[in-house]
Amino acid sequence: MSTNNDFEFKLLARDKNTNARLGQLITSHGKLDTPVFMPVGTKATVKAMTPEDLAQLGAGIILSNAYHLYLRPGHELIRDLGGLHKFMNWPGAILTDSGGYQLFSLSDFCKITEEGVTFQSHIDGGTKHLITPEVAIQIQQALGADIIMPLDECLSYPAEYERALTSMQLTIRWAQRCRDAHNQGGSALFGIVQGGIYKDLREQCALKLVKLDFAGYAVGGLSVGEPKPQMYDIIAHTLDFLPQQKPRYAMGLGSPEDLFECVSRGVDMFDCVMPTRHARNGVLFTSSGSLIIKHAKHTDDAKPIDAECGCYTCRHYSRAYLRHLYVSGEILAARLHTIHNLYFYLDLMRQIRHYIARSTFLELWNNFKSQYKHRR
Amino acid sequence: MSTNNDFEFKLLARDKNTNARLGQLITSHGKLDTPVFMPVGTKATVKAMTPEDLAQLGAGIILSNAYHLYLRPGHELIRDLGGLHKFMNWPGAILTDSGGYQLFSLSDFCKITEEGVTFQSHIDGGTKHLITPEVAIQIQQALGADIIMPLDECLSYPAEYERALTSMQLTIRWAQRCRDAHNQGGSALFGIVQGGIYKDLREQCALKLVKLDFAGYAVGGLSVGEPKPQMYDIIAHTLDFLPQQKPRYAMGLGSPEDLFECVSRGVDMFDCVMPTRHARNGVLFTSSGSLIIKHAKHTDDAKPIDAECGCYTCRHYSRAYLRHLYVSGEILAARLHTIHNLYFYLDLMRQIRHYIARSTFLELWNNFKSQYKHRR
């Protein structure tokens, strides 16, 4: 069973000039206007932010990671303490990633069989673990996430056609097993479309997953090294085979440009470490491009990061102060920068929704393109 | 000239059974009830806290450090950007330490002459600097602090009587020069009593400084290795020679026990890195003693740090979650722990004032002693 009475997606409007969509995700932890950006809270915390900070920034849903929480502190411990929402004091919605991507990128040893993935922990280096599709669902159900993801195999790039085909077929068999294992009403299970850069494999995968009837569909295995135009093309092609009435999620994307490109093709949901990780590295988003706070030119600059920005950081602090905090290694730098970058992303999504509702999304996108430059 | 029209100290009440005092410090950035604890914001930030956090915790005055800010980002830069209050967005009062203590403990090379202190920066390791008493005042006036401190020589412990005498005499000559250099109405200049562990030197120093008529008096050179009973004894002895109508400040103290001991002897002002530094190291203060959050016994503990505590952290987070954040190296741990420890200190001071006002300070102190144990 893959039904969740609390979960619903409403398609509210469509842009006249693009495939951009306006919708609403209804979860047992709140309603979310889409397209939506989900800040990443890998280890049960969006780094440097309290839940109140996130709510104030307008975040309604965050992403957390089953792989990390399974290893530490353990999903059963979190379940016994009342679930992930209570554990981290977050009243909003949570989507957990199954850990497929992390298994392949973080673990010290990783072997795939039909049964599942055997790996060694990247934390203690020694302990061996087997994650099967069933275990991946059990972990996420124990965490109590609102949206959960099946175990999938994440191909590295480039991958031969045969390898991509075999992998995609395994991902489908695992998706079926995840669907069968999913037995908790409070969570909605999504499907993940794989298939590498091969359009026919993406199409096959999408069609087979749709037959299994998931609550939503993700496009996985992207932004792993393929050229951007090809990535956008694969997303557009994949979405063609997914039902309009279900939410579509582009996993791990992306840059501000990616958000526009993907929204224009019909993506409803995003997550990415970019705003939070860049913040901690002193790379700040502005309406005219990114800004490197440690640059000497900001040393005595009394201006805020972005004069057009309404975030707490821009209303109260100069670039000079932020640069001082950053070069001094002060924790407050990470915090003030994260507030700014998340505000930038979440405000961008608010604008995107506003313009889609008026079918003027292209106008916003063109304005963005004319202003936004990479300054790195 | 050492007058400041905005600065005033009112002695409001005295405990009947001890020398504890209740007072009010009036600065151009707010009124402060004493005894008062000043959180330490060395580099123009109380680590991990926003000014709003501090205000919410009840802090009305913080300490910042002229030595650090002189080296980075530079006091002239801060002055040109509107002063330290504006730079760090802190509307409350600020006391700056002159840097005497830091010169001796942090700089790579340090030579004292009658003129001042020559040292090499601990940041770039190479550049040489000379801080004279006059420069120390200029730096602090450029920062725009409400209370500023003279340059003094901080003896290491133990020190021979002759060495302590010579040093104390130099500190007095520097204090006179600082007083002469002080020419900004917005700041109040305190004197610092030195003299090591020698009571007659403390007495001489206090009497000479009092003749110079400072806005308040600090006891410096303490907690450098001498036994605690001796430290308390020297404080009590020094205060005997300071005017009742001026505020008394015990520099760099202390532990919760130190606060009680010193308040009972008539100290009005405190600063210490202990609550904030311990917080970042996962050592948390509770009504029954300190708690080490990384201990395995907290792994699945649903209780807050302290069930009797009303702070944000204790109202929303379990020991299990805080331990998870701490062992995972998450920034939020530093932030939630700092909120808790500063709340503990500031709430303790609120209680101390409440009980002094009723002449029942000893009752509070006895309760504290019976409950509080070192668990480290």
Boltz contact constraints between the chains, C-beta under 6 A:
constraints:
  - contact:
      token1: [A, 43]
      token2: [B, 328]
      max_distance: 6.0
  - contact:
      token1: [A, 45]
      token2: [B, 330]
      max_distance: 6.0
  - contact:
      token1: [A, 45]
      token2: [B, 332]
      max_distance: 6.0
  - contact:
      token1: [A, 47]
      token2: [B, 331]
      max_distance: 6.0
  - contact:
      token1: [A, 48]
      token2: [B, 331]
      max_distance: 6.0
  - contact:
      token1: [A, 73]
      token2: [B, 324]
      max_distance: 6.0
  - contact:
      token1: [A, 77]
      token2: [B, 300]
      max_distance: 6.0
  - contact:
      token1: [A, 81]
      token2: [B, 302]
      max_distance: 6.0
  - contact:
      token1: [A, 81]
      token2: [B, 320]
      max_distance: 6.0
  - contact:
      token1: [A, 87]
      token2: [B, 321]
      max_distance: 6.0
  - contact:
      token1: [A, 89]
      token2: [B, 316]
      max_distance: 6.0
  - contact:
      token1: [A, 300]
      token2: [B, 77]
      max_distance: 6.0
  - contact:
      token1: [A, 302]
      token2: [B, 81]
      max_distance: 6.0
  - contact:
      token1: [A, 316]
      token2: [B, 89]
      max_distance: 6.0
  - contact:
      token1: [A, 320]
      token2: [B, 81]
      max_distance: 6.0
  - contact:
      token1: [A, 321]
      token2: [B, 87]
      max_distance: 6.0
  - contact:
      token1: [A, 324]
      token2: [B, 73]
      max_distance: 6.0
  - contact:
      token1: [A, 328]
      token2: [B, 43]
      max_distance: 6.0
  - contact:
      token1: [A, 330]
      token2: [B, 45]
      max_distance: 6.0
  - contact:
      token1: [A, 331]
      token2: [B, 47]
      max_distance: 6.0
  - contact:
      token1: [A, 331]
      token2: [B, 48]
      max_distance: 6.0
  - contact:
      token1: [A, 331]
      token2: [B, 331]
      max_distance: 6.0
  - contact:
      token1: [A, 331]
      token2: [B, 334]
      max_distance: 6.0
  - contact:
      token1: [A, 332]
      token2: [B, 45]
      max_distance: 6.0
  - contact:
      token1: [A, 334]
      token2: [B, 331]
      max_distance: 6.0
